[in-house]
C-alpha cells in the first residue's frame, strides 16, 4: 500500500474516531441534562440510552483505533525509516484504546448509577 493512501486512510479513520467520541460525549451531556431537569420519571428509557451510548462509544471507538493500529503495523521499510514513520510506530495504540474504552465505560456507569439511585 502506498504511503499516501495509508496516510489518508489513517487520517480518515482518526477523524471517524473523533466524530464517534464527540457524538458520545454530546450524548452523555444530553442525558445528564435530562437527568438534572427531570424528576426521575424516565429512568428506564434513560438507562437504555446510557447503555446504548456507552456501547456505541466503546465498540465504534475500538474499531476505529484498531484500524489505525493495523495501518501502523503495515508501514513499509522506507516509511518506517523516516522521523514521521518512527514517531507513528512508537505510539501505543493499545493504551489509547483501553483508556478510551475505560473512560467511556466509566462515564456510562456513572450516568447509570445516577439514574438508578
N, C-alpha and C positions, 0 to 999 in steps of 0.2 A: 504494500500500500504506500502510495506517495506521501511524503511528509506534509504537504499542504492539505491533502484530502484528510489525513489523520487529524491534523490540527483543526480543520473546520468541523469535523465530526465531534471532536473533543469539546470544542467551544460550544457547539450546538447542544450537546448533552449537559454541559455545565450550565448553560442558560436554561435548559429544561429543569435541572435540579433547583436553580434559584427560583424559578417560577413555581415549582412544587412547594418549596419552603415558604415562599411569600403567600401562596394560597392557604397553606396550612396555618400559618401564623395569623392571617386575617380571619380564617375560620374560627380559630381559638379566641380571637378578640371579639368576634361577633357573639360567640357562645358565652363568653364572660359578660358581655353587655346584657344579654338576655337573662343570665343568672342574677346579675345585680338589680335589674329593673323589674324582674318578675317576682312573684311571691312563692315560687316553688311549685306552681301549679302544673308545669310542663316537665316534670322530672324524667319520665320515661322517654319522650321524644328527644329531650336534650341529651340524655345518656346515650342514645343511639347515634346522635350527631357527633358526640365526642368520640365514640368508638370508631365511627366511620372516618372522621377527620384524622384521628391518630393512625389508623390502619393505612389510610392514603399517604400520609406523610412518611411513615416508616417504609412501606413497601415500594412506593414510587421513588422515594429518595434513594433507597438502597439500590434499586435497579439502575438509576442514572449514575450513581457513584461507581458501581461495579463496572458499567460500560466504560467509564473513563479509565478505571484501573486496568481493564483489559487492553485498552488502546495504549496505555503507557507501557505495558508489558510487551507490546508488539513493536516497539521502537526499533528501527533498523540500526545497524552499527554506525553508519555515518551520522545519523541524527543524535544517537546516544553520546557521541564524542564531543558534541558542541556543549557550550555552557548551558544553553537552554535545555537541551536534552538531558544533561546531567542533573539539572535542577528539578526537572519533571520526574526523573527516575527516583530521586531522593524523597519525594513526597510520600507520606504514609497514608494511603487512601483507606486502609483498614481502620485506622484510628478515627479518621473523619467519618467513615460510615457508622462506626459504633457510637461516636459522640452525637452524631446527628440523630440516629435512631433512639439513643438513650434520652436525649433532651426532648424530642417529640413525645416519646413514651411517658416520660415523667410529667410533661405538661398535660397530656391526656389523663394521666392518673390523678393529678391534682384537680383538674376540672371535674372528673368523675366523682372524686371524693367530696368536692364542694356540692355537687348536685345531690348526692345520696345521703349526705349528713344533715 
